[in-house]
Amino acid sequence: MEPEADTRYGRIERYLDTFVNYEVLPGFGFAEAGYSLSHVEELLRRLDGPHLGPRTVHVAGSKGKGSVCAMVASALSACGLSTGLYTSPHLLHLGERIQVDGVCATPDELLAAMEAMRPHVEAMRMEGTWRAFTYFELLTVMAFLHFRASGVQAQVVEVGLGGRLDATNVVRPDVCVIAPISLEHTAVLGDTVGKIACEKAGIVKRGAPVVCAPQPLEAMRVIESICGEREATLTRVGHDVTWQVVGRSLDGQTLRTHGVGGAMEFDIPLVATYEAENAAVAVAALQALRWRGVSLEPGCISIGLGRTRWPGRFQVLAREPLLVLDGAHNPASMKRLAEDVDLVRGAGDIVYVLGFSSDKDVTHSVAELSRTGGRLVLTRSSQPRALDPGVLAERISGLGIQSVCEPQPLQALLRARDMVNSSGMVVVAGSLYLVAEMLRGWDRDTTLLRRWGRAPRAVLRSPDGK
């Protein structure tokens, strides 16, 4: 990305930063009694409904929802539908969140969306009767404006947080998807899996088919009940649609799915074992779209799934020693990360470079990694909610794991490299913000490149599409 592009993204971010951003501040406004999306709906109405029109897949969940979105969007594009993809957060620049056919929104495109929206936002503020907007709510509106300007035929929309009161829950979905649910953001979503499932299933609309990943029994009972109330046909992955891994390497996996739409075999360039389940969910969602009249050929779906790009999720950045970046940040995702580490680890030592946001369950998260052995280098991202490494060390002191603190992420990565030989493994985890800083520094730090040979880069197309 060129410096000028950086500056123009900065202009957009400076505007958005004048609104409360719960991605960087503790606490969540919609935990307040009486919160609704009426202000978002009104803004969209004044903009002539940019969220309406395209065939829509809406995806909620605690983990895996971004991967599902990326796979569904890639398949739809490969099948000839111009497809918008809205996800969060971004790794390297704001445009990643809003893509059309795999191409990030340019600064000029986001500026156009911002300027179209801005007068209406100001008018509503002056009226004094509407709730104040948040950063994420306005970015969501900008995504819909960009999709309309781009003439997309389909849009795949990832929930930001929860579902029922998330800004994205203004769409009229053709298919709703619920990825795996676990305890997260309990102060906002509820302190049980059942309560959280109720919030996630808030995206279910009357008559729209629902595809659900395997869930804890408590969560599944809630989802089944809500689908019944809203007359929404439920497809349960793991029951109605099953999958098996045919082959796996550090380059990806070959999978076979079976279900009411028949059998299908395909490759995905995603290494983590949990991505097999996510792929099955994506295939089930695409099949549900076919039932809704969208023409999707199995061969095109396979091609699209094989082109999926989703950096920062068990991403293999180098191989000698093995360097993996993963955004796992809660106990459930850390458990899955540990399972994948066990599958790919060599004979050498393991070192984890960890940094968390301050609101995460760090003790139980690190405990899930501890069974793989290894040592820790504790660091932090530059994100305002990042936990100080010293505080992190105190919180996990009872686990008895050898650890050192290095506040600077790239220095922490260099320190980890010095702790393993070429047959060892270094894993960066705890926060997507930390992963993003590692990716930014990877090609810029010549010391890193000398100590770790250059490896495949994250595939995030720049604003010029190259």
C-alpha positions in Angstrom: 0.0 0.0 0.0 1.4 3.4 -1.0 1.9 6.2 1.5 -0.8 8.3 -0.2 -3.3 5.4 0.2 -2.3 5.2 3.9 -3.0 8.9 4.4 -6.4 8.6 2.8 -7.4 5.6 4.8 -6.2 7.7 7.8 -8.7 10.4 6.9 -11.6 7.9 7.0 -10.3 6.4 10.2 -10.0 9.9 11.8 -13.7 10.5 11.0 -14.8 7.2 12.3 -12.7 7.7 15.4 -14.9 10.6 16.4 -17.5 8.0 17.2 -17.2 5.5 20.1 -15.3 2.4 19.0 -15.9 -0.6 21.2 -13.2 -2.5 19.4 -10.6 -0.5 21.3 -12.6 0.6 24.5 -13.8 -1.7 27.3 -17.5 -1.9 27.7 -20.2 -2.2 25.2 -23.0 0.3 24.8 -25.7 -2.1 23.6 -25.5 -3.9 26.9 -27.7 -1.0 28.0 -31.4 -1.7 28.5 -33.6 -0.5 25.6 -30.8 -0.6 23.0 -32.1 -1.0 19.4 -31.0 -0.6 15.8 -33.6 1.9 14.9 -31.0 4.6 14.3 -29.0 2.4 11.9 -32.2 1.4 10.1 -33.2 5.1 9.8 -29.8 6.0 8.4 -30.1 3.2 5.8 -33.6 4.4 5.0 -32.4 7.9 4.2 -29.7 6.4 2.0 -32.4 4.4 0.1 -31.6 1.0 1.5 -28.2 0.1 0.2 -28.3 -3.1 2.3 -31.2 -4.5 0.4 -31.1 -6.2 -3.0 -28.2 -8.5 -3.1 -28.5 -12.2 -2.2 -27.3 -12.2 1.4 -25.6 -14.7 3.7 -25.4 -13.5 7.3 -22.9 -15.2 9.6 -22.7 -15.1 13.4 -20.7 -17.2 15.9 -18.0 -17.1 18.5 -15.2 -18.6 16.3 -14.8 -19.6 12.7 -17.3 -17.1 11.3 -14.7 -15.1 9.4 -13.4 -18.2 7.8 -16.9 -19.3 6.8 -17.5 -15.9 5.3 -14.3 -15.9 3.3 -15.0 -19.4 1.9 -18.6 -18.6 1.0 -17.6 -15.3 -0.7 -14.8 -16.9 -2.6 -17.1 -19.6 -3.9 -19.8 -17.1 -4.9 -17.3 -15.0 -6.9 -15.9 -18.2 -8.6 -19.5 -19.0 -9.6 -19.8 -15.7 -11.4 -21.6 -13.6 -8.9 -20.1 -10.2 -8.1 -19.8 -10.6 -4.3 -19.2 -8.3 -1.4 -17.5 -9.5 1.8 -17.8 -7.6 5.1 -15.7 -8.8 8.0 -13.9 -7.5 11.0 -11.4 -6.6 12.3 -8.8 -5.8 9.7 -5.1 -6.9 9.8 -3.2 -4.3 7.8 -5.6 -1.6 6.6 -9.3 -0.6 6.8 -10.1 -1.6 3.2 -9.7 -5.3 4.1 -13.0 -5.3 5.9 -14.9 -4.3 2.8 -14.1 -6.4 -0.3 -15.7 -7.1 -3.7 -14.6 -10.3 -5.4 -11.5 -10.4 -3.2 -10.4 -6.8 -3.9 -10.2 -4.5 -0.9 -12.1 -1.2 -1.0 -9.7 1.6 -2.0 -9.4 4.8 0.0 -11.3 6.7 -2.8 -14.1 4.2 -2.7 -14.4 4.4 1.1 -14.2 8.2 1.0 -17.1 8.2 -1.5 -19.2 6.1 0.8 -18.3 8.2 3.8 -19.2 11.5 2.1 -22.5 10.0 0.9 -23.4 9.0 4.5 -22.0 12.0 6.4 -24.7 14.6 5.8 -27.4 12.2 7.0 -25.4 11.3 10.1 -25.0 15.0 10.9 -28.7 15.7 10.2 -29.7 12.9 12.6 -27.4 14.3 15.2 -28.9 17.7 14.9 -32.4 16.3 15.2 -31.5 15.2 18.7 -33.9 12.2 18.8 -31.6 9.4 17.6 -29.1 7.4 19.5 -25.4 8.3 18.8 -23.7 6.1 16.2 -20.7 3.9 16.8 -17.6 3.4 14.7 -18.7 -0.1 13.7 -22.3 1.0 12.9 -21.1 3.6 10.5 -18.5 1.4 8.9 -21.2 -1.2 8.3 -23.3 1.4 6.5 -20.3 2.3 4.4 -19.9 -1.3 3.4 -23.4 -1.5 2.1 -22.9 1.8 0.2 -19.8 0.4 -1.4 -21.5 -2.8 -2.3 -24.3 -0.9 -4.0 -21.9 1.3 -5.8 -20.0 -1.8 -7.0 -23.2 -3.4 -8.2 -22.7 -6.6 -6.2 -25.2 -9.5 -6.8 -24.4 -11.1 -3.4 -23.1 -10.1 -0.1 -21.6 -12.1 2.7 -21.8 -10.3 6.0 -20.0 -11.2 9.3 -21.6 -10.2 12.6 -19.3 -8.0 14.6 -20.4 -8.9 18.1 -23.3 -11.0 19.3 -26.0 -10.9 16.6 -29.4 -9.7 17.8 -28.2 -6.1 18.3 -25.2 -6.1 16.0 -25.3 -3.3 13.3 -25.3 -6.0 10.6 -28.6 -7.3 11.8 -30.5 -5.0 9.5 -30.0 -7.3 6.4 -32.7 -9.5 5.0 -30.8 -12.7 4.6 -31.3 -15.5 2.2 -29.3 -17.8 4.5 -28.3 -17.4 8.2 -25.3 -19.2 9.5 -24.3 -19.8 13.1 -20.6 -20.8 13.5 -19.4 -22.5 16.7 -20.5 -20.8 19.9 -18.5 -20.6 23.1 -18.2 -18.3 26.2 -17.1 -14.8 25.1 -17.9 -11.2 26.0 -20.0 -12.6 28.9 -20.6 -9.1 30.4 -22.5 -8.2 27.2 -23.8 -11.5 25.7 -24.5 -13.4 28.9 -22.7 -15.7 31.3 -23.8 -19.1 29.8 -23.5 -20.7 26.4 -27.3 -20.7 26.3 -27.6 -17.0 26.8 -24.9 -16.3 24.2 -26.6 -18.7 21.7 -29.8 -16.6 22.2 -27.9 -13.5 21.2 -26.2 -15.2 18.2 -29.5 -16.7 17.0 -30.9 -13.2 17.0 -29.9 -13.0 13.3 -32.5 -15.8 12.4 -35.3 -14.3 10.3 -38.7 -15.8 9.7 -38.6 -18.3 6.8 -34.8 -17.9 6.0 -32.9 -21.2 6.2 -30.3 -21.6 8.9 -27.1 -23.5 8.8 -25.6 -24.3 12.1 -22.1 -25.6 13.0 -21.8 -28.3 15.7 -22.6 -26.7 19.0 -22.7 -27.5 22.7 -26.0 -29.1 23.6 -27.2 -26.1 25.6 -26.6 -23.8 22.6 -28.1 -26.2 20.0 -31.4 -26.4 22.1 -31.7 -22.6 22.0 -31.0 -22.4 18.3 -33.5 -25.2 17.5 -36.1 -23.5 19.6 -35.7 -20.1 17.9 -35.6 -21.7 14.4 -38.9 -23.4 15.3 -40.5 -20.2 16.5 -39.5 -18.4 13.3 -40.3 -21.3 10.9 -36.7 -21.4 9.7 -35.4 -24.7 8.3 -32.3 -25.8 10.2 -29.4 -27.7 8.7 -27.1 -29.1 11.3 -23.5 -29.6 10.2 -22.2 -32.8 11.7 -25.7 -34.4 11.3 -27.4 -33.3 8.1 -24.1 -32.5 6.5 -20.9 -34.4 7.4 -17.3 -34.1 6.4 -14.0 -36.0 6.4 -10.4 -35.0 5.8 -8.9 -36.9 2.9 -5.5 -35.3 3.1 -3.6 -32.6 4.9 -0.2 -30.8 4.6 1.2 -27.4 5.5 -0.3 -26.1 2.3 -3.9 -27.0 3.2 -6.4 -29.8 3.2 -8.5 -32.0 0.9 -12.0 -32.6 2.2 -15.1 -34.6 1.3 -18.5 -33.5 2.4 -21.8 -35.5 2.3 -25.3 -34.2 2.7 -28.7 -33.6 1.1 -26.9 -31.9 -1.8 -24.8 -35.0 -2.5 -21.1 -35.6 -2.0 -18.4 -33.1 -2.9 -14.6 -33.2 -2.8 -12.4 -30.1 -2.8 -9.2 -28.5 -1.5 -8.9 -25.5 0.8 -5.6 -23.7 1.4 -6.2 -23.4 5.1 -4.2 -25.7 7.4 -6.0 -25.7 10.8 -8.1 -28.7 11.6 -11.0 -26.6 12.6 -11.1 -25.1 9.0 -12.5 -28.5 7.8 -15.6 -28.0 10.0 -15.8 -24.4 8.8 -15.6 -25.5 5.2 -18.4 -28.0 5.8 -20.5 -25.1 7.2 -19.6 -23.0 4.1 -20.7 -25.8 1.7 -24.0 -26.2 3.6 -24.6 -22.5 3.4 -23.9 -22.5 -0.4 -26.3 -25.5 -0.8 -29.0 -23.5 1.1 -28.5 -20.7 -1.4 -29.0 -23.1 -4.2 -32.3 -24.1 -2.6 -33.2 -20.4 -2.6 -32.7 -20.3 -6.4 -29.1 -19.1 -6.7 -27.4 -20.9 -9.6 -24.2 -22.4 -8.2 -22.3 -25.2 -10.0 -20.4 -27.7 -7.8 -17.3 -27.3 -9.9 -17.3 -23.6 -9.5 -17.8 -23.9 -5.8 -14.8 -26.2 -5.5 -12.7 -23.7 -7.5 -13.8 -20.9 -5.2 -13.1 -22.8 -2.0 -9.6 -23.6 -3.3 -9.0 -19.9 -3.8 -10.0 -18.8 -0.3 -7.6 -16.4 1.5 -7.9 -15.8 5.2 -4.6 -14.6 6.7 -3.7 -14.7 10.3 -5.5 -18.0 11.1 -3.0 -20.7 11.6 -1.0 -19.1 8.8 2.3 -20.7 8.1 4.7 -17.8 7.5 8.1 -19.7 7.6 9.2 -23.3 7.8 12.7 -23.6 9.3 11.9 -23.2 12.0 8.2 -23.4 11.6 6.5 -20.0 12.3 2.7 -19.9 12.6 0.5 -16.9 13.2 -3.0 -17.5 14.7 -5.6 -15.1 16.1 -6.8 -17.6 18.8 -7.7 -15.5 21.9 -10.1 -17.5 24.1 -9.9 -20.9 25.8 -11.9 -22.6 23.1 -9.8 -21.3 20.2 -6.6 -22.0 22.2 -7.6 -25.6 22.7 -8.0 -26.0 18.9 -4.7 -24.2 18.3 -3.0 -26.6 20.7 -4.4 -29.6 18.8 -3.1 -28.2 15.5 0.3 -27.5 17.0 0.5 -31.2 18.1 -0.3 -32.2 14.5 2.4 -30.2 12.8 5.2 -29.9 15.4 8.6 -31.3 14.7 11.2 -32.7 17.0 12.4 -29.3 18.3 11.2 -27.0 21.0 8.1 -24.8 20.9 7.9 -21.2 21.9 4.7 -19.2 22.0 4.7 -15.4 21.5 1.6 -14.3 23.3 -0.3 -11.0 23.7 -3.9 -10.6 24.8 -6.5 -7.8 25.1 -7.2 -6.9 28.7 -10.7 -8.4 28.7 -9.7 -11.9 27.7 -9.6 -15.0 29.9 -5.8 -15.3 29.7 -5.3 -17.9 32.5 -7.6 -20.5 30.9 -6.4 -19.6 27.4 -2.8 -20.2 28.3 -3.6 -23.3 30.3 -5.0 -24.8 27.1 -1.6 -24.3 25.4 0.4 -25.6 28.3 -0.2 -29.2 27.6 1.8 -28.9 24.4 4.9 -27.9 26.5 7.1 -25.1 25.4 8.1 -21.7 26.7 6.5 -18.3 26.4 7.5 -14.8 25.3 4.9 -12.4 26.5 4.4 -9.2 24.6 1.6 -6.8 23.6 0.2 -5.1 20.5 -0.2 -1.3 20.2 -3.9 -1.6 20.5 -5.2 0.4 23.5 -6.9 -2.5 25.2 -3.7 -4.7 25.0 -2.7 -6.3 28.3 0.7 -5.3 29.7 3.1 -8.3 29.5 4.0 -7.9 33.2 0.3 -8.2 34.2 -0.1 -11.1 31.8 2.9 -12.8 33.5 1.3 -12.3 36.9 -2.1 -13.7 35.8 -0.5 -17.0 34.5 2.1 -17.4 37.2 0.2 -20.2 38.8 0.5 -22.3 35.6 4.2 -22.9 36.2 5.3 -22.2 32.6 8.6 -20.6 31.9 8.1 -17.1 30.4 9.9 -13.9 29.6 8.5 -10.5 28.8 9.4 -8.4 25.8 7.0 -5.5 25.2 8.0 -4.9 21.5 6.3 -7.5 19.3 9.0 -7.8 16.7 11.7 -8.0 19.4 9.6 -10.7 21.0 9.6 -12.6 17.8 13.3 -12.4 17.4 13.8 -13.5 21.0 11.6 -16.5 20.3 13.6 -17.3 17.2 16.8 -17.4 19.4 15.1 -20.0 21.7 14.5 -22.7 19.0 16.6 -24.4 16.4 15.6 -25.1 12.8 13.5 -28.1 13.8 11.6 -26.1 16.4 8.4 -24.1 16.2 7.3 -20.5 17.1 3.6 -19.7 17.4 2.2 -16.2 17.7 -1.2 -16.0 19.2 -3.6 -14.3 21.6 -4.8 -11.4 19.5 -5.4 -10.6 15.8 -4.0 -7.2 16.6 -0.7 -8.8 17.6 -0.8 -11.0 14.4 -1.3 -7.9 12.3 1.7 -6.2 13.8 3.8 -9.3 13.1 2.6 -9.3 9.5 3.3 -5.6 9.0 6.9 -6.0 10.3 7.6 -9.3 8.6 8.8 -7.9 5.2 10.2 -4.7 6.6 12.5 -6.1 9.3 15.7 -7.3 7.6 16.9 -8.9 10.8 13.8 -11.1 10.9 14.3 -12.0 7.2 18.0 -13.0 7.8 17.0 -15.2 10.8 14.0 -16.6 9.1 14.1 -17.1 5.3 11.5 -15.2 3.4 8.2 -17.2 3.3 4.8 -16.9 1.6 3.2 -13.5 2.4 -0.3 -12.9 3.6 -2.5 -12.6 0.5 -4.3 -9.3 0.9 -4.7 -7.5 -2.3 -3.7 -3.9 -2.3 -6.1 -1.1 -3.3 -4.8 -1.3 -6.9 -5.7 -4.9 -7.0 -2.2 -6.2 -7.4 
